[in-house]
Amino acid sequence: MKSVALRDELIGTWKLVSYVETPVDGSSQRFPLGEKPEGMLLYAPDGYMSAQLMRPGRRKFSSGDMFKGALEEYADEAIGYLAYSGPFHVDEVTSTLTHSMTVSLFPGWLGQTQPRVAKLEGTRLELSTAAPTLSGGVEAMAHPQWERATPNGVASATSPRRNLP
């Protein structure tokens, strides 16, 4: 019996369960997006991915306009959110995948390709950084945990379609 390739197992949508960083200096674990972060990770069959992670409870802009916030509102918005998208590639032998950042909230990641170490057990996926990254002035390994998302009920090719006006 042939095993399923990691790339095939990744395809779909994942919901963030936790985001923990382990500093390389041995200090205590960190939770830069809070202890109950929210997020979604999507891997498409065409080889592209998108990651969106956030700290819950970020305040809304007082203006109600995303392009007319106060500087403090923009700072709070950015520090509580991680987002990037681009191509992904899987090395089936080492269970390593790379994320290439075509777009990113953090400009320093634009154009980068970052390796991840994937551990998939059932419906759980851990995508650790392969090397420490600088986070809040501390070199740390990131260990986001994801759970496969349940289908959202959108009509499939085999389900009846409604006629829309």
C-alpha positions in Angstrom: 0.0 0.0 0.0 1.4 3.4 -1.0 1.6 6.1 1.6 0.0 9.5 0.9 2.5 12.2 0.1 2.9 15.1 2.6 2.1 17.6 -0.1 -1.3 15.9 -0.7 -2.0 15.7 3.0 -1.4 19.5 3.4 -3.9 20.5 0.7 -6.9 22.2 2.3 -7.6 24.6 5.1 -6.2 24.5 8.6 -7.3 26.5 11.7 -4.7 27.8 14.2 -4.8 26.0 17.6 -1.7 27.6 19.2 1.3 29.7 18.4 4.2 29.3 20.8 7.8 30.5 20.5 10.7 28.8 22.3 13.6 31.3 22.8 17.0 29.7 22.0 18.5 31.3 25.1 16.4 28.9 27.3 14.1 31.5 28.7 10.4 30.8 29.1 8.1 30.1 26.1 6.4 33.1 24.6 2.9 33.7 23.2 3.3 36.7 20.9 -0.3 36.4 19.6 -1.8 35.6 23.0 -2.6 32.2 24.5 -5.6 31.7 22.2 -4.6 33.1 18.8 -6.8 32.7 15.7 -5.8 32.0 12.2 -6.2 30.1 9.0 -3.7 28.4 6.8 -4.6 27.4 3.2 -2.7 25.1 0.9 -4.1 25.1 -2.7 -3.6 22.2 -5.2 -1.9 24.6 -7.6 1.1 25.1 -5.2 0.2 28.3 -3.4 -0.5 29.0 0.2 -1.7 31.7 2.5 -1.2 32.1 6.3 -3.2 34.5 8.4 -2.6 34.6 12.2 -3.9 37.1 14.7 -4.1 38.0 18.3 -7.9 38.2 19.2 -9.3 41.3 20.7 -7.5 43.9 18.6 -9.3 47.2 18.8 -11.3 48.6 16.0 -10.3 51.9 14.4 -12.2 54.8 15.9 -12.8 56.2 12.4 -14.2 53.0 11.1 -12.0 53.5 8.0 -9.1 51.1 7.4 -7.2 53.8 5.6 -7.7 56.5 8.2 -6.5 55.1 11.5 -4.4 56.8 14.1 -0.7 55.8 14.3 -1.3 53.9 17.5 -4.2 52.0 15.9 -2.0 51.0 12.9 0.8 49.8 15.3 -1.7 47.7 17.3 -3.1 46.3 14.1 0.3 45.2 12.8 1.8 43.9 16.0 -1.1 41.6 16.5 -1.2 40.1 13.0 1.0 37.9 10.8 0.1 37.4 7.2 1.8 36.2 4.1 1.1 34.2 0.9 3.0 32.7 -2.0 4.2 29.4 -3.5 5.0 26.4 -1.3 7.2 23.4 -2.1 7.5 20.1 -0.2 10.6 17.8 0.2 8.9 14.5 0.8 12.2 12.8 2.0 12.9 15.3 4.9 9.2 16.3 5.5 10.4 19.9 5.0 8.4 22.4 3.2 9.2 26.0 2.2 6.9 29.0 2.1 7.9 31.8 -0.3 6.6 35.2 0.6 5.2 36.9 -2.5 3.1 39.2 -0.3 3.6 39.8 3.4 2.4 42.2 6.1 6.0 42.3 7.3 8.0 43.9 4.5 11.2 42.1 5.7 9.8 38.8 4.5 9.0 39.9 1.0 10.8 37.7 -1.5 12.1 35.3 1.2 11.7 31.5 1.1 11.5 30.1 4.6 11.8 26.4 5.5 9.3 24.8 7.8 9.5 21.4 9.6 6.2 19.6 9.2 4.8 17.1 11.7 1.4 15.7 10.7 -0.4 13.4 13.1 -4.1 12.7 12.2 -5.8 16.1 11.9 -3.0 18.0 13.7 -0.2 19.8 11.9 2.8 21.4 13.5 4.9 23.7 11.3 8.0 24.7 13.2 10.5 27.1 11.9 13.6 25.2 10.7 15.9 27.8 12.2 15.5 30.5 14.9 13.9 33.8 13.8 14.1 37.2 15.5 10.8 37.9 17.3 10.4 40.9 19.7 14.2 41.1 20.0 14.6 37.5 20.9 15.9 34.6 18.7 13.2 31.9 18.9 11.8 28.8 17.3 8.2 29.2 16.3 5.8 26.2 16.8 2.4 26.9 15.4 -0.1 24.1 15.8 -3.0 23.7 13.3 -6.1 21.5 13.1 -7.6 20.5 9.8 -10.7 22.7 9.3 -14.1 21.0 8.7 -15.7 21.6 5.4 -17.8 24.8 5.5 -20.8 23.4 3.6 -20.2 25.1 0.3 -21.9 23.3 -2.6 -19.7 20.7 -4.2 -19.7 19.4 -7.7 -22.0 16.5 -6.7 -24.4 18.5 -4.6 -27.5 20.3 -6.1 -26.9 23.9 -7.0 -29.4 26.7 -6.4 -30.5 29.0 -9.2 -29.4 32.5 -8.3 -31.1 35.6 -9.7 
